[in-house]
Amino acid sequence: MTQPRHLAEIRHADLIFPHQTNHQGSYFGGAAMAEMDKIAFLVAARHARRPFVTASCDKLDFVAPAHLGDLVELTGQVRMVGRTSLIVDVELAAENLLTGVRHICTRGAFTMVAADRKTNPDRLPQSPDAKPDFAASPPGYARTLQLVFPGDTNHLGQLFGGNAMSIMGKAAYIAASRHTRCDVGMAASDKIDFIAPTQEGEMLDVVATIASVGHTSMTIGVLAEAENLLTGERRKVGEADYVMVALDEDGQPTRAQPLG
């Protein structure tokens, strides 16, 4: 199933919270590796539309730290494909939300093996000819991906609504912060519509963009889609509008960066 270019790539943004840091206030290496492994799995599954397990991480270089409160953005792409395994290159970059300064933190090569290789003799698809251009995503934009695990679901095996709202709200916060480059706070959620459920094992794909800017506030539109990783089927599962207010160093409303 052919996806629009911005959806065909794998790009995931997240924030570093205190529970993800070590005693020095920098991003814990184990947390970074877990996120990178998740991206490697999503890249492999979307490439071949088959289930995968991680066989190894051949090389992981930590070249610079990410710190509490930073945005981390992960990207991944297939580099080499064998009969039943492939190698995914994953890159993790950090960005200071107030200054916009960005740097590469780590890169890794993950070997992923098809979990159904004993029952499915088909060879994996070859590496794509065109490599994605992983330039920094534009200001006022955030895209976050969530693989739905059993612990994220309700008794029906569907993503719990509170978890979905948390992910959508975080994406809105990132987009607003990247647009205005100051602290922001949530003033309101004007509308949250859940259109269809996201099932266990699916990928939730959330994109947030700035819709309008007032004197101190911004309205951020958030779209959530679910994707079946084995079939490629996508469907809209939710949409929301969030109002975020720009804040100064004292936590008081301040002028927001205009659009354009």
C-alpha positions in Angstrom: 0.0 0.0 0.0 1.6 3.2 -1.2 1.8 6.0 1.5 2.2 9.7 1.0 5.9 10.6 1.3 5.7 12.1 4.8 3.9 9.0 6.0 6.1 6.5 4.2 9.1 7.4 6.3 9.5 6.5 9.9 10.0 9.6 12.1 9.2 9.8 15.8 9.4 12.7 18.2 9.3 12.5 22.0 10.1 14.5 25.1 12.6 13.5 27.8 10.9 13.3 31.1 12.6 12.8 34.6 12.0 9.1 34.7 14.0 8.6 31.5 17.1 10.4 32.8 20.1 9.2 34.9 21.4 10.9 38.0 23.2 13.5 35.9 20.0 14.6 34.2 20.8 13.2 30.8 18.9 10.7 28.7 19.4 7.2 30.1 21.2 5.0 27.5 18.8 2.1 28.1 15.8 4.3 27.4 17.4 5.5 24.2 18.1 2.0 23.1 14.6 0.9 23.8 13.2 3.7 21.6 15.7 3.0 18.8 14.8 -0.7 18.9 11.1 0.2 18.6 11.8 2.3 15.5 13.9 -0.5 14.0 10.9 -2.9 14.5 8.5 -0.4 12.8 10.8 0.1 9.9 11.3 -3.6 9.3 7.6 -4.4 9.7 6.5 -1.7 7.4 9.1 -2.7 4.8 8.1 -6.4 4.6 4.7 -6.4 6.2 5.7 -9.3 8.4 6.4 -9.7 12.1 10.1 -9.3 13.3 12.2 -9.8 16.3 15.5 -8.1 17.1 18.5 -10.4 16.6 21.3 -8.0 17.5 22.5 -4.4 17.6 25.9 -4.5 15.9 27.1 -1.0 16.6 25.7 1.8 18.8 27.8 5.0 19.2 26.8 7.6 21.8 28.5 10.8 20.6 26.6 13.4 22.6 24.0 13.4 25.4 20.4 14.6 25.4 19.1 16.3 28.5 15.9 16.6 30.5 13.3 18.6 28.7 14.9 18.1 25.2 13.0 16.9 22.2 14.4 13.7 20.8 13.6 12.8 17.2 14.3 9.3 15.9 14.5 8.2 12.2 15.1 4.8 10.7 15.7 3.2 7.3 16.5 -0.2 5.8 20.1 -0.4 4.7 20.6 -4.1 3.8 18.2 -7.0 3.2 18.9 -10.8 3.2 16.5 -13.7 2.8 15.0 -13.6 6.2 16.7 -10.7 8.0 17.5 -7.1 7.4 19.6 -4.3 8.9 17.9 -1.0 10.0 19.9 2.1 10.6 18.4 4.3 13.4 19.5 7.8 14.3 18.5 9.7 17.4 18.8 13.5 17.5 18.1 15.9 20.3 16.8 19.4 20.1 16.6 22.2 22.7 13.0 23.4 22.5 13.8 26.9 23.6 16.8 27.6 21.3 16.2 25.2 18.5 19.8 23.9 18.7 20.0 20.4 17.4 22.6 17.7 17.5 23.0 14.0 16.7 23.2 11.9 19.9 23.6 8.3 18.7 23.3 6.0 15.7 22.8 2.3 15.7 22.5 -0.7 13.3 19.8 -3.2 14.3 19.5 -6.7 12.7 15.9 -7.7 12.5 14.8 -11.3 11.7 11.4 -12.3 10.4 9.6 -14.1 13.2 7.6 -16.2 10.7 10.7 -17.4 8.8 10.0 -21.1 9.7 6.5 -21.1 8.2 6.9 -18.4 5.5 9.6 -19.3 3.0 9.2 -16.0 0.9 12.2 -13.9 0.6 12.1 -10.4 2.1 11.5 -7.5 -0.3 14.7 -5.8 -1.5 16.0 -2.6 0.0 14.1 0.5 -1.4 16.0 2.3 -4.2 15.1 5.7 -2.8 16.4 6.6 0.6 14.3 9.1 2.7 15.7 12.5 3.3 15.7 12.8 7.1 16.2 16.6 7.4 15.0 18.1 10.7 11.2 18.4 10.7 9.9 21.9 10.3 9.1 24.2 13.2 5.5 24.0 14.4 5.3 20.3 13.5 5.5 17.1 15.5 5.0 13.5 14.6 5.0 10.7 17.2 4.6 7.0 16.7 3.3 4.6 19.3 3.3 0.8 19.0 0.2 -0.4 21.0 1.2 -3.0 23.6 -1.1 -5.0 25.8 -0.4 -2.7 28.7 -1.7 0.3 26.7 -5.1 -1.3 26.0 -8.5 -1.6 27.7 -10.3 -4.9 28.4 -11.3 -5.0 24.7 -7.8 -5.0 23.4 -8.1 -1.4 22.1 -5.8 1.5 22.9 -7.2 3.1 26.1 -8.6 6.6 25.4 -6.6 8.2 28.2 -3.4 6.9 26.6 -4.4 8.3 23.2 -5.2 11.7 24.7 -1.8 11.8 26.4 0.0 11.0 23.2 -2.0 13.6 21.2 -1.5 16.3 23.9 2.2 15.6 24.0 2.4 16.1 20.2 0.5 19.4 20.5 2.9 20.6 23.2 6.0 19.7 21.0 4.5 21.5 17.9 3.7 24.6 19.9 7.1 24.7 21.6 8.9 24.3 18.4 6.9 27.1 16.8 7.2 29.8 19.4 10.5 28.6 21.1 9.4 29.4 24.7 7.6 27.5 27.4 4.0 26.7 26.7 1.0 25.5 28.7 -2.2 23.9 27.7 -5.2 26.2 28.1 -7.9 24.0 26.5 -8.7 21.1 24.4 -11.5 22.4 22.2 -12.4 19.1 20.6 -11.3 15.5 20.9 -13.1 13.1 18.6 -12.4 9.4 18.7 -13.6 8.0 15.3 -12.4 4.4 15.5 -10.4 2.2 17.9 -6.7 1.4 17.6 -6.1 -2.3 18.2 -3.3 -4.0 20.1 -0.3 -4.5 17.8 -1.1 -1.6 15.5 0.9 1.6 15.1 -0.7 4.9 16.2 0.6 7.7 14.0 0.0 11.2 15.5 0.8 14.4 13.6 0.4 17.9 15.1 0.6 21.2 13.2 -0.1 24.8 14.1 -3.5 25.8 12.8 -3.6 29.5 14.0 -1.9 31.9 16.3 -3.4 34.7 18.4 -1.6 37.2 20.6 -0.5 34.7 23.3 -2.2 31.5 22.3 -1.9 28.9 19.5 -4.4 26.4 18.2 -2.8 23.1 17.3 -4.6 20.6 15.1 -3.8 17.0 15.9 -4.6 14.0 13.6 -4.3 10.4 14.8 -4.2 7.4 12.4 -3.8 3.7 13.1 -1.9 1.4 10.8 -2.0 -2.4 10.6 1.6 -3.3 10.3 1.0 -6.5 8.4 -1.5 -5.2 5.8 -0.6 -1.5 5.6 -4.2 -0.5 6.0 -4.5 2.9 7.6 -7.6 4.7 9.0 -8.3 7.9 10.9 -8.9 7.1 14.6 -9.0 10.5 16.2 -8.6 14.3 15.8 -8.4 17.1 18.2 -7.7 20.9 18.6 -5.6 22.0 21.5 -5.1 25.6 22.7 -1.6 26.3 24.0 -0.4 29.5 25.6 3.1 30.9 25.3 4.7 31.6 28.7 7.6 33.8 29.8 10.3 32.9 32.4 7.9 33.7 35.2 5.2 31.5 33.8 3.0 34.4 32.6 1.4 34.6 29.1 3.7 36.2 26.6 3.5 37.0 22.9 3.5 34.0 20.7 5.5 33.8 17.5 3.2 34.7 14.5 2.6 32.3 11.7 4.8 32.8 8.6 
